[in-house]
């Protein structure tokens, strides 16, 4: 190898090494969803998740090893909107209710990234806390089928009105948490 080629190879390798030191502009890989056990406590309510039916949420922070758990997706979305909450979010997952077969206790492995979910708001279906819920689905078709049966409308995360999750809940003519989901 000539001196010129060695210099070019060395410069390229140095550039790659330096890019690796600062992450090379790539975001870190998101942690995978976790599964909650009987001891998981809701971040806002301080109650056991297992005591509340309906979809749940989890927020993974860079500054914390274990995820923050939420008894409802409504609370999970509220967390993202509140100024006083940590902003070092690595990932947020919610139960994909098109893959869950049990509204009361969505099964392990039914998680979808919140930013990828189709969210049904303003439906007659109440969440585990007895309040209007943000019901997540992994596909637009599953969200549309839920809307056809339970009312409401399907939106993406950026379209969820802040007052829907942070304001005083307006209870619809309801199907309680004990009714069938889909």
C-alpha positions as CSV (number, residue, x, y, z in Angstrom):
1,X,0.0,0.0,0.0
2,X,1.4,3.4,-0.8
3,X,1.8,6.1,1.8
4,X,-1.0,8.1,0.2
5,X,-3.5,5.2,0.5
6,X,-2.4,4.4,4.0
7,X,-3.1,8.1,4.9
8,X,-6.5,7.9,3.3
9,X,-7.4,4.7,5.1
10,X,-6.1,6.0,8.4
11,X,-8.1,9.2,8.0
12,X,-11.2,7.2,7.1
13,X,-10.8,4.9,10.1
14,X,-10.2,7.9,12.4
15,X,-13.4,9.5,11.1
16,X,-15.4,6.4,11.8
17,X,-13.9,6.1,15.2
18,X,-14.8,9.7,16.0
19,X,-18.3,9.3,14.6
20,X,-18.7,6.3,17.0
21,X,-17.7,8.4,20.0
22,X,-20.5,11.0,19.4
23,X,-23.1,8.5,18.3
24,X,-22.6,9.4,14.7
25,X,-25.8,11.4,14.7
26,X,-27.9,8.2,15.2
27,X,-30.4,7.9,18.0
28,X,-29.9,5.2,20.6
29,X,-32.1,2.1,20.1
30,X,-35.3,2.2,22.1
31,X,-35.6,-0.3,24.9
32,X,-38.1,-3.1,24.3
33,X,-41.4,-3.1,26.1
34,X,-41.4,-4.6,29.6
35,X,-44.2,-6.7,31.1
36,X,-45.7,-5.7,34.5
37,X,-46.2,-8.1,37.4
38,X,-48.7,-8.0,40.2
39,X,-46.5,-5.4,42.0
40,X,-46.5,-2.7,39.3
41,X,-47.8,0.6,40.6
42,X,-49.4,3.3,38.5
43,X,-47.2,6.4,38.3
44,X,-50.0,8.9,38.9
45,X,-52.5,7.0,40.9
46,X,-50.2,4.9,43.1
47,X,-52.4,1.9,42.7
48,X,-51.7,-1.6,41.5
49,X,-52.1,-1.9,37.7
50,X,-53.6,-5.3,38.1
51,X,-56.6,-3.8,39.9
52,X,-57.6,-1.8,36.8
53,X,-58.9,-3.1,33.5
54,X,-58.3,-1.6,30.1
55,X,-55.2,-0.7,28.2
56,X,-52.1,0.3,30.2
57,X,-49.0,2.3,29.3
58,X,-45.3,2.3,30.1
59,X,-42.7,5.1,29.8
60,X,-39.0,4.3,29.6
61,X,-36.7,7.1,30.7
62,X,-32.9,7.3,30.0
63,X,-32.4,8.3,33.7
64,X,-34.2,5.3,35.1
65,X,-33.7,1.6,34.8
66,X,-37.4,0.4,35.3
67,X,-40.2,1.9,33.3
68,X,-42.9,4.2,34.8
69,X,-46.2,2.3,34.7
70,X,-49.6,3.9,34.0
71,X,-53.1,2.5,34.8
72,X,-54.5,3.9,31.6
73,X,-53.4,5.2,28.3
74,X,-55.1,8.5,29.1
75,X,-52.6,8.9,32.0
76,X,-49.8,7.9,29.7
77,X,-50.6,10.6,27.1
78,X,-51.1,13.1,30.0
79,X,-47.6,12.4,31.2
80,X,-46.2,13.5,27.8
81,X,-48.0,16.8,28.0
82,X,-47.2,17.9,31.5
83,X,-44.3,20.4,31.8
84,X,-43.1,19.1,35.2
85,X,-42.5,15.5,34.1
86,X,-39.2,14.1,33.0
87,X,-38.4,14.6,29.3
88,X,-35.6,12.1,28.9
89,X,-38.1,9.6,27.3
90,X,-36.4,6.7,25.6
91,X,-39.7,4.9,24.6
92,X,-43.4,4.8,25.3
93,X,-45.5,1.7,24.8
94,X,-49.3,1.1,25.2
95,X,-51.4,-2.0,24.9
96,X,-52.5,-2.7,21.3
97,X,-56.1,-3.5,22.0
98,X,-56.5,-5.2,18.6
99,X,-54.1,-7.9,19.8
100,X,-55.4,-8.1,23.3
101,X,-58.2,-10.6,23.8
102,X,-59.1,-9.5,27.4
103,X,-60.1,-5.9,28.0
104,X,-59.7,-6.4,31.8
105,X,-56.1,-7.7,31.6
106,X,-54.4,-7.2,28.2
107,X,-52.0,-10.1,27.7
108,X,-48.2,-9.8,27.7
109,X,-46.7,-9.0,24.3
110,X,-49.6,-6.7,23.2
111,X,-47.5,-3.6,23.2
112,X,-47.2,-0.9,20.4
113,X,-45.1,2.2,20.5
114,X,-47.4,5.2,21.4
115,X,-46.3,7.2,18.4
116,X,-47.2,4.4,16.0
117,X,-50.6,3.7,17.5
118,X,-54.0,4.8,16.2
119,X,-55.8,6.2,19.2
120,X,-59.6,6.2,19.7
121,X,-60.9,9.0,21.8
122,X,-64.4,10.1,22.8
123,X,-65.8,6.5,22.7
124,X,-68.4,5.1,25.0
125,X,-65.8,2.7,26.4
126,X,-64.4,3.6,29.8
127,X,-61.0,2.7,31.0
128,X,-59.9,0.9,34.1
129,X,-60.1,4.1,36.2
130,X,-63.8,4.5,35.2
131,X,-62.9,7.5,33.0
132,X,-63.0,8.1,29.3
133,X,-60.0,6.3,27.8
134,X,-57.6,6.7,25.0
135,X,-57.9,3.3,23.3
136,X,-54.8,2.3,21.3
137,X,-54.7,0.1,18.2
138,X,-51.8,-1.0,16.0
139,X,-53.7,-0.5,12.8
140,X,-56.1,2.1,11.4
141,X,-58.5,-0.7,10.4
142,X,-58.7,-2.0,14.0
143,X,-59.3,1.5,15.3
144,X,-62.1,2.1,12.7
145,X,-63.8,-1.2,13.7
146,X,-63.7,-0.1,17.3
147,X,-65.2,3.3,16.4
148,X,-68.0,1.6,14.5
149,X,-68.9,-0.4,17.6
150,X,-68.2,2.0,20.4
151,X,-68.3,5.5,18.9
152,X,-65.6,8.1,19.1
153,X,-62.9,9.0,16.6
154,X,-59.5,7.7,15.7
155,X,-56.6,10.1,15.9
156,X,-52.8,10.0,16.1
157,X,-50.9,11.1,19.2
158,X,-50.3,14.7,18.0
159,X,-54.1,15.1,17.5
160,X,-55.2,14.1,21.0
161,X,-56.6,17.3,22.5
162,X,-54.8,18.3,25.7
163,X,-58.1,19.0,27.4
164,X,-59.3,15.4,26.7
165,X,-56.5,14.0,28.9
166,X,-55.8,16.9,31.2
167,X,-59.2,18.5,31.6
168,X,-62.3,17.5,33.6
169,X,-63.6,14.2,32.0
170,X,-66.9,14.4,30.2
171,X,-68.5,11.0,30.9
172,X,-70.3,9.6,27.8
173,X,-73.3,7.4,27.8
174,X,-71.1,4.5,28.7
175,X,-70.2,1.0,28.3
176,X,-68.4,0.3,31.6
177,X,-65.1,-1.5,31.9
178,X,-66.9,-4.8,32.3
179,X,-68.5,-4.8,28.8
180,X,-67.0,-6.5,25.8
181,X,-64.5,-4.6,23.8
182,X,-64.5,-5.7,20.2
